[in-house]
Amino acid sequence: MIGPHLRVTPLLAVSGRDFGLAAFPLALKLELFQHAGAFKTRGAFANLLTRDVPASGVVAASGGNHGAAVAYAAMKLKRPAKIFVPSVASAAKIQRIREYGADLVIEGDRYADALAASETWMRKSGAMPVHAFDQDETILGQGSIGVELDQQAPDIDTLLVSVGGGGLIAGIAAWYGGRIKVIGVEPFAAPTLTKALHAGRPVDAEAGGFAADSLAPRRVGERFSHRPKIRSSCRARRGRRHQNGAAGPLAGVADRRRTGGSCGAVGSLIRCLSAGERTSRRHLDQRR
């Protein structure tokens, strides 16, 4: 259903050597070439195409990418859209949302502030909410990345996925169903998944760091935590700065057959490796 509205994004084959590590196969899923510039477009179309959209249209809260995706999908499907973003949203993302014709509101300093404002508008207008991660249809749409990866790189055994609210990693983990190892990568300044896994349920976490505009909701979604099979197949590793330039998760999988970086993880991996946000040196479990 959503396929005709999406691009099958390319897979870039590189080597760990390109990042100063040992030579091992690494594949990057370039979801930045998706419509609206991010994987979020998948979940946006899944919502608008599988749910009954009222005449008042849709409403969404976003750090930027989800808002652009919902605005794009609404434009293509000729539906009204109102998007709430926090003040930390980048100027480029704000401009993109406006270019797609959505009504844009800047509210508060963090995603949670924009979400609260969007919920107030939903109750007032009757618009259909499109949650950035805690929505079945959103998770379903993001899971289409796993379908593509299975076709493009059927031999990967480890996948690194950026984590904010958990919608992306939940969709991908659901598709693979434990067939490969799925590792969540998140900033130390926004450890939503790490804290949820430790607590056994979603709990509030810090919301800051270099990805505050895109990877820093206060907590992972309830739908992620209510799916034990998904939760148990995910592991979390948090990014932090290292003076010696170590590159944790990639170093830990250097002896594997092939490693994939999915969608938003491409951006975060590049930033982790080149901008000083290094990942933890804790070793990953090795498959024997």
C-alpha positions as CSV (number, residue, x, y, z in Angstrom):
1,M,0.0,0.0,0.0
2,I,2.7,2.5,0.9
3,G,5.2,1.2,-1.7
4,P,4.0,3.4,-4.6
5,H,4.6,6.5,-2.5
6,L,8.1,5.7,-1.4
7,R,11.6,5.4,-2.8
8,V,13.6,2.2,-2.4
9,T,16.6,3.8,-0.9
10,P,20.1,2.7,-1.9
11,L,22.5,0.6,0.1
12,L,26.2,1.8,0.2
13,A,28.8,-0.9,0.7
14,V,31.9,0.3,2.5
15,S,34.6,-1.1,4.8
16,G,35.4,-0.6,8.4
17,R,38.7,0.6,7.2
18,D,37.0,3.7,5.9
19,F,36.4,4.7,9.5
20,G,39.9,3.8,10.8
21,L,38.9,0.2,11.9
22,A,39.9,-3.2,10.7
23,A,38.6,-4.2,7.3
24,F,35.2,-5.7,7.5
25,P,32.0,-5.4,5.4
26,L,29.7,-2.6,6.3
27,A,26.5,-1.6,4.5
28,L,24.8,1.8,5.0
29,K,21.1,2.2,4.2
30,L,20.9,5.7,2.8
31,E,17.5,6.8,3.9
32,L,18.4,10.4,3.6
33,F,17.4,9.9,-0.1
34,Q,13.8,9.1,1.0
35,H,11.1,11.6,0.1
36,A,11.2,14.4,2.7
37,G,14.7,13.4,3.6
38,A,14.2,10.7,6.2
39,F,12.7,7.3,6.9
40,K,9.9,9.0,8.8
41,T,8.0,9.3,5.4
42,R,7.3,5.6,5.6
43,G,5.4,5.8,8.8
44,A,3.6,9.0,7.7
45,F,2.2,7.3,4.6
46,A,1.3,4.2,6.6
47,N,-0.8,6.3,9.0
48,L,-2.6,8.4,6.3
49,L,-3.3,5.4,4.0
50,T,-4.6,2.9,6.6
51,R,-6.6,5.2,9.0
52,D,-9.7,7.3,8.4
53,V,-8.5,10.9,8.1
54,P,-11.2,13.4,9.1
55,A,-11.9,16.6,7.2
56,S,-9.9,18.5,9.8
57,G,-6.8,16.6,8.6
58,V,-3.9,15.4,10.6
59,V,-1.7,16.8,13.4
60,A,1.8,15.8,14.5
61,A,4.5,16.8,16.9
62,S,8.1,16.5,15.8
63,G,11.7,17.5,16.2
64,G,11.6,18.1,12.5
65,N,11.9,15.0,10.4
66,H,8.6,13.5,11.3
67,G,6.9,16.8,10.8
68,A,8.4,17.1,7.3
69,A,7.3,13.5,6.5
70,V,3.7,14.1,7.7
71,A,3.5,17.4,5.8
72,Y,4.8,15.7,2.7
73,A,2.4,12.8,2.9
74,A,-0.5,15.1,3.6
75,M,0.5,17.3,0.6
76,K,0.6,14.3,-1.7
77,L,-2.7,12.9,-0.5
78,K,-4.3,16.4,-0.4
79,R,-5.0,16.4,3.4
80,P,-4.7,19.4,5.8
81,A,-1.8,19.1,8.2
82,K,-0.8,21.0,11.3
83,I,2.7,20.4,12.6
84,F,4.1,21.4,16.1
85,V,7.9,21.6,16.5
86,P,10.0,22.7,19.5
87,S,12.3,25.8,19.2
88,V,15.4,23.5,18.8
89,A,14.1,22.2,15.4
90,S,16.5,23.2,12.7
91,A,15.7,26.1,10.4
92,A,16.1,23.8,7.4
93,K,13.5,21.4,8.7
94,I,11.1,24.2,9.6
95,Q,11.5,25.6,6.0
96,R,10.8,22.1,4.5
97,I,7.6,21.7,6.5
98,R,6.3,25.1,5.4
99,E,7.3,24.3,1.8
100,Y,5.1,21.2,1.9
101,G,2.1,23.4,2.8
102,A,1.5,22.4,6.4
103,D,0.4,24.9,9.1
104,L,3.5,25.1,11.4
105,V,3.6,26.0,15.1
106,I,6.7,26.4,17.1
107,E,6.0,25.4,20.8
108,G,8.3,25.0,23.7
109,D,12.0,23.9,23.9
110,R,11.7,20.1,23.5
111,Y,9.7,17.5,21.7
112,A,7.5,16.9,24.7
113,D,6.4,20.5,24.7
114,A,5.4,20.3,21.0
115,L,3.6,17.0,21.7
116,A,1.5,18.5,24.5
117,A,0.5,21.4,22.3
118,S,-0.4,19.0,19.4
119,E,-2.6,17.0,21.7
120,T,-4.5,20.2,22.8
121,W,-5.0,21.0,19.1
122,M,-6.2,17.4,18.4
123,R,-8.9,17.7,21.2
124,K,-10.0,21.1,19.9
125,S,-10.1,20.4,16.2
126,G,-10.8,16.7,15.9
127,A,-7.7,16.2,13.7
128,M,-6.1,12.8,13.5
129,P,-2.9,12.5,15.5
130,V,0.1,11.0,13.8
131,H,2.6,10.0,16.5
132,A,6.3,10.1,15.6
133,F,6.9,6.7,17.2
134,D,4.2,5.4,19.6
135,Q,1.7,4.4,17.0
136,D,1.1,1.0,15.4
137,E,0.9,2.4,11.9
138,T,4.1,4.4,12.4
139,I,6.0,1.3,13.5
140,L,4.5,-0.7,10.6
141,G,5.7,1.9,8.1
142,Q,9.2,2.0,9.6
143,G,9.4,-1.7,9.4
144,S,9.3,-1.6,5.6
145,I,13.0,-0.7,5.9
146,G,13.6,-4.3,7.1
147,V,11.8,-5.6,4.0
148,E,14.1,-3.7,1.7
149,L,17.2,-4.6,3.7
150,D,16.3,-8.3,3.5
151,Q,16.3,-8.0,-0.3
152,Q,19.3,-5.7,-0.6
153,A,21.6,-7.3,2.0
154,P,20.3,-10.8,2.9
155,D,23.6,-11.9,4.6
156,I,23.9,-9.2,7.3
157,D,23.9,-10.6,10.8
158,T,24.1,-7.4,12.8
159,L,22.1,-4.1,12.4
160,L,22.8,-0.8,14.1
161,V,19.8,1.4,14.4
162,S,19.4,5.0,15.8
163,V,17.0,5.2,18.7
164,G,14.9,8.1,19.9
165,G,11.4,7.0,20.7
166,G,11.8,3.5,19.5
167,G,9.5,3.4,16.5
168,L,12.3,2.7,13.9
169,I,14.0,0.0,15.9
170,A,10.6,-1.6,16.9
171,G,9.6,-1.9,13.2
172,I,12.9,-3.3,12.1
173,A,13.2,-5.7,15.0
174,A,9.6,-6.9,14.4
175,W,10.4,-7.7,10.7
176,Y,13.6,-9.6,11.5
177,G,12.0,-11.5,14.5
178,G,15.3,-12.4,16.1
179,R,17.0,-13.6,12.9
180,I,19.8,-11.1,13.3
181,K,21.1,-9.0,16.1
182,V,19.6,-5.5,16.2
183,I,21.6,-3.0,18.3
184,G,20.2,0.4,19.2
185,V,22.6,3.4,19.1
186,E,21.8,6.4,21.1
187,P,23.6,9.5,22.6
188,F,24.6,9.4,26.2
189,A,22.7,12.6,26.6
190,A,19.4,11.0,25.5
191,P,19.5,7.4,26.8
192,T,15.8,6.6,26.3
193,L,16.1,2.9,25.3
194,T,18.9,2.2,27.8
195,K,16.8,3.4,30.7
196,A,13.7,1.6,29.5
197,L,15.6,-1.7,29.2
198,H,17.1,-1.3,32.7
199,A,13.7,-0.4,34.2
200,G,11.7,-2.9,32.2
201,R,9.3,-0.1,31.1
202,P,9.4,3.3,29.6
203,V,10.8,5.9,32.0
204,D,11.8,9.5,31.5
205,A,15.4,10.1,30.4
206,E,17.5,13.2,29.8
207,A,16.8,14.9,26.5
208,G,19.9,16.7,25.1
209,G,23.1,16.4,23.3
210,F,23.9,16.8,19.6
211,A,20.7,15.1,18.5
212,A,18.3,17.0,20.7
213,D,16.2,18.0,17.7
214,S,15.7,14.5,16.4
215,L,16.7,11.7,18.8
216,A,15.7,13.1,22.2
217,P,12.1,12.5,23.3
218,R,11.8,12.0,27.0
219,R,11.0,8.2,26.8
220,V,10.5,5.4,24.4
221,G,7.0,4.6,23.3
222,E,4.6,2.3,25.2
223,R,4.0,0.1,22.2
224,F,7.7,-0.8,22.0
225,S,7.8,-1.8,25.7
226,H,4.6,-3.9,25.3
227,R,6.1,-6.2,22.7
228,P,8.5,-8.5,24.6
229,K,9.7,-10.3,21.4
230,I,10.8,-6.9,20.0
231,R,12.2,-5.6,23.2
232,S,14.2,-8.8,23.9
233,S,15.8,-8.7,20.4
234,C,17.1,-5.2,20.8
235,R,20.2,-4.2,22.6
236,A,21.2,-0.6,23.5
237,R,24.6,1.1,23.2
238,R,25.0,4.7,24.1
239,G,27.3,7.2,22.3
240,R,29.9,9.2,24.2
241,R,33.1,11.2,23.5
242,H,36.4,9.4,23.6
243,Q,39.8,11.1,23.4
244,N,41.3,8.1,21.7
245,G,38.8,8.0,18.9
246,A,37.5,4.5,19.6
247,A,34.3,3.6,17.7
248,G,32.5,1.2,20.0
249,P,29.7,-0.7,18.2
250,L,31.6,-0.8,14.9
251,A,34.7,-2.0,16.6
252,G,32.7,-4.7,18.5
253,V,31.3,-6.2,15.3
254,A,34.5,-6.0,13.2
255,D,34.8,-9.8,13.1
256,R,31.3,-10.4,11.9
257,R,30.4,-11.3,8.4
258,R,28.5,-8.2,7.5
259,T,27.1,-5.2,9.5
260,G,24.4,-2.9,8.4
261,G,23.6,0.7,9.5
262,S,19.9,1.5,9.0
263,C,18.4,4.8,8.0
264,G,18.8,7.3,10.8
265,A,21.7,5.3,12.0
266,V,23.7,6.4,9.0
267,G,23.6,10.0,10.1
268,S,24.3,9.2,13.7
269,L,27.2,6.9,12.8
270,I,28.8,9.5,10.6
271,R,28.5,12.0,13.4
272,C,29.7,9.5,16.0
273,L,32.8,8.7,13.9
274,S,33.6,12.2,12.6
275,A,32.3,14.8,15.0
276,G,33.6,13.4,18.2
277,E,30.5,11.7,19.6
278,R,32.2,8.4,20.1
279,T,30.5,5.3,21.2
280,S,31.0,3.2,24.3
281,R,34.0,0.7,24.5
282,R,31.9,-1.9,26.2
283,H,32.2,-5.1,24.1
284,L,29.2,-6.4,22.4
285,D,28.3,-10.1,22.9
286,Q,30.1,-12.1,20.2
287,R,28.3,-14.8,18.2
288,R,30.1,-18.1,18.3
